[in-house]
Amino acid sequence: MTERQARPKRTVHTGRVERVEQLTPHMIRVVLGGEGLAEFATDGSTDSYVKLLFPAPGPDDPEPYDLDAIRAERPRAEWPVTRTYTVRSWDPGSRELTLDFVHHGEVGLAGPWAAGAKPGDRLRFLGPGGGYAPAPEADWHLLAGDESALPAIAAALEHLPEGRPAHVFVEVENAEEEQPLTVREGVRVTWLHRDGGAPGSLLVPAVRALEFPPGDVQAFVHGEANFVRDLRRLLRIDLSLPKERLSVSGYWRLGRDEDGWQASKAEWNQSVEAEEAAALRS
Ligand SMILES: Cc1cc2nc3c(=O)[nH]c(=O)nc-3n(C[C@H](O)[C@H](O)[C@H](O)COP(=O)(O)OP(=O)(O)OC[C@H]3O[C@@H](n4cnc5c(N)ncnc54)[C@H](O)[C@@H]3O)c2cc1C
């Protein structure tokens, strides 16, 4: 009989808030540091993300912290609640990890946490995951998203291959939410102000109206799930772009918290893929 291999424990990193900066009225930068990041490393993906762990109501967490034990021994309602955030930047030298949070009102966990964060606060997280970076061999790049994708878009712009053109569309609430970005020669950034409109209401027509340059495109499209689905239709069905050239997924979904969105995401993706397969067959 073979012995069952124990699943390796997942590394939980513990960041200490070093600085908090209000980048725009609704975007808050939190810089984490400290010894608890000693094992953190990224792999060069510009969309690296971490899973923040917010304690659920219940007994205090064990010290030393053991996520596997919490999940094995406590009821689900007492497991930490996860929220996903892009690594805006990671500096292994100074051991500083920068995360940018959309403060989308007083609802939710992560946005309000960032709004109240102060130096010395502790934040635990898993990760990183991720897998996109601008491909040097692509003839041009398309990047499109809302505020939640802005940290990943900003990181990608810092790593665009020299001399490769890019069309970048970022939809934010208004002009006050714009941020300075690294814009190399050949990169065209279009800011869209939804001014109370639905997320993606300007982004979808703007990308649709783009005259696609010739050549091989790599596309990065993220943000609210409904508009991401619409843009995916455009790229996959109308323009027949190969899947391998796309990094396209919903980062959040209107009317659902992250738990609700993650729980429904597999089904959502299945229906998007089924529609796509049917359209491509016909
Ligand atoms: C891989 C990945 C990377 C991400 N990176 C970032 C990032 O760097 N910065 C960032 O801010 N977000 C990012 N997100 C999105 C973020 O995880 C979600 O917005 C998350 O739901 C926010 O958690 P919350 O606790 O603030 O709100 P929740 O408790 O999850 O949601 C509460 C309510 O707010 C709504 N809501 C959630 N997000 C938004 C939003 N952005 N605007 C308006 N309403 C919203 C929900 O629909 C819900 O009704 C990322 C998501 C993924 C999957």
Ligand as a Chemical Component Dictionary entry (heavy atoms), coordinates in Angstrom:
data_LIG
# 
_chem_comp.id                   LIG 
_chem_comp.type                 NON-POLYMER 
_chem_comp.pdbx_formal_charge   0 
_chem_comp.three_letter_code    LIG 
# 
loop_
_chem_comp_atom.comp_id 
_chem_comp_atom.atom_id 
_chem_comp_atom.alt_atom_id 
_chem_comp_atom.type_symbol 
_chem_comp_atom.charge 
_chem_comp_atom.model_Cartn_x 
_chem_comp_atom.model_Cartn_y 
_chem_comp_atom.model_Cartn_z 
_chem_comp_atom.pdbx_ordinal 
LIG C1  C1  C 0 -6.800  38.473 -10.349 1  
LIG C2  C2  C 0 -7.543  39.691 -9.758  2  
LIG C3  C3  C 0 -6.835  40.867 -9.503  3  
LIG C4  C4  C 0 -7.500  41.968 -8.950  4  
LIG N1  N1  N 0 -6.782  43.107 -8.693  5  
LIG C5  C5  C 0 -7.390  44.175 -8.123  6  
LIG C6  C6  C 0 -6.640  45.340 -7.760  7  
LIG O1  O1  O 0 -5.424  45.396 -7.924  8  
LIG N2  N2  N 0 -7.311  46.372 -7.198  9  
LIG C7  C7  C 0 -8.673  46.319 -6.966  10 
LIG O2  O2  O 0 -9.221  47.290 -6.441  11 
LIG N3  N3  N 0 -9.402  45.228 -7.285  12 
LIG C8  C8  C 0 -8.786  44.157 -7.839  13 
LIG N4  N4  N 0 -9.517  43.031 -8.124  14 
LIG C9  C9  C 0 -10.965 43.044 -7.894  15 
LIG C10 C10 C 0 -11.306 42.810 -6.425  16 
LIG O3  O3  O 0 -10.849 41.537 -6.023  17 
LIG C11 C11 C 0 -12.840 42.884 -6.272  18 
LIG O4  O4  O 0 -13.292 44.146 -6.659  19 
LIG C12 C12 C 0 -13.322 42.541 -4.871  20 
LIG O5  O5  O 0 -14.665 42.152 -4.975  21 
LIG C13 C13 C 0 -13.193 43.695 -3.894  22 
LIG O6  O6  O 0 -13.494 43.225 -2.592  23 
LIG P1  P1  P 0 -14.317 44.086 -1.535  24 
LIG O7  O7  O 0 -14.219 43.350 -0.246  25 
LIG O8  O8  O 0 -13.857 45.511 -1.555  26 
LIG O9  O9  O 0 -15.801 44.052 -2.072  27 
LIG P2  P2  P 0 -16.805 42.778 -2.069  28 
LIG O10 O10 O 0 -17.189 42.441 -0.665  29 
LIG O11 O11 O 0 -16.193 41.685 -2.874  30 
LIG O12 O12 O 0 -18.057 43.346 -2.843  31 
LIG C14 C14 C 0 -19.036 44.199 -2.228  32 
LIG C15 C15 C 0 -19.869 44.889 -3.302  33 
LIG O13 O13 O 0 -19.048 45.794 -4.046  34 
LIG C16 C16 C 0 -19.095 45.512 -5.443  35 
LIG N5  N5  N 0 -17.745 45.736 -5.998  36 
LIG C17 C17 C 0 -16.654 44.927 -5.882  37 
LIG N6  N6  N 0 -15.592 45.452 -6.512  38 
LIG C18 C18 C 0 -16.017 46.619 -7.043  39 
LIG C19 C19 C 0 -15.381 47.629 -7.835  40 
LIG N7  N7  N 0 -14.102 47.559 -8.216  41 
LIG N8  N8  N 0 -16.112 48.717 -8.201  42 
LIG C20 C20 C 0 -17.439 48.836 -7.861  43 
LIG N9  N9  N 0 -18.091 47.898 -7.106  44 
LIG C21 C21 C 0 -17.384 46.816 -6.709  45 
LIG C22 C22 C 0 -19.537 44.061 -5.543  46 
LIG O14 O14 O 0 -20.196 43.781 -6.767  47 
LIG C23 C23 C 0 -20.458 43.916 -4.335  48 
LIG O15 O15 O 0 -21.762 44.358 -4.657  49 
LIG C24 C24 C 0 -8.885  41.905 -8.655  50 
LIG C25 C25 C 0 -9.577  40.695 -8.882  51 
LIG C26 C26 C 0 -8.917  39.596 -9.433  52 
LIG C27 C27 C 0 -9.668  38.320 -9.664  53 
# 
loop_
_chem_comp_bond.comp_id 
_chem_comp_bond.atom_id_1 
_chem_comp_bond.atom_id_2 
_chem_comp_bond.value_order 
_chem_comp_bond.pdbx_ordinal 
LIG C1  C2  SING 1  
LIG C2  C3  SING 2  
LIG C2  C26 DOUB 3  
LIG C3  C4  DOUB 4  
LIG C4  N1  SING 5  
LIG C4  C24 SING 6  
LIG N1  C5  DOUB 7  
LIG C5  C6  SING 8  
LIG C5  C8  SING 9  
LIG C6  O1  DOUB 10 
LIG C6  N2  SING 11 
LIG N2  C7  SING 12 
LIG C7  O2  DOUB 13 
LIG C7  N3  SING 14 
LIG N3  C8  DOUB 15 
LIG C8  N4  SING 16 
LIG N4  C9  SING 17 
LIG N4  C24 SING 18 
LIG C9  C10 SING 19 
LIG C10 O3  SING 20 
LIG C10 C11 SING 21 
LIG C11 O4  SING 22 
LIG C11 C12 SING 23 
LIG C12 O5  SING 24 
LIG C12 C13 SING 25 
LIG C13 O6  SING 26 
LIG O6  P1  SING 27 
LIG P1  O7  DOUB 28 
LIG P1  O8  SING 29 
LIG P1  O9  SING 30 
LIG O9  P2  SING 31 
LIG P2  O10 DOUB 32 
LIG P2  O11 SING 33 
LIG P2  O12 SING 34 
LIG O12 C14 SING 35 
LIG C14 C15 SING 36 
LIG C15 O13 SING 37 
LIG C15 C23 SING 38 
LIG O13 C16 SING 39 
LIG C16 N5  SING 40 
LIG C16 C22 SING 41 
LIG N5  C17 SING 42 
LIG N5  C21 SING 43 
LIG C17 N6  DOUB 44 
LIG N6  C18 SING 45 
LIG C18 C19 SING 46 
LIG C18 C21 DOUB 47 
LIG C19 N7  SING 48 
LIG C19 N8  DOUB 49 
LIG N8  C20 SING 50 
LIG C20 N9  DOUB 51 
LIG N9  C21 SING 52 
LIG C22 O14 SING 53 
LIG C22 C23 SING 54 
LIG C23 O15 SING 55 
LIG C24 C25 DOUB 56 
LIG C25 C26 SING 57 
LIG C26 C27 SING 58 
# 
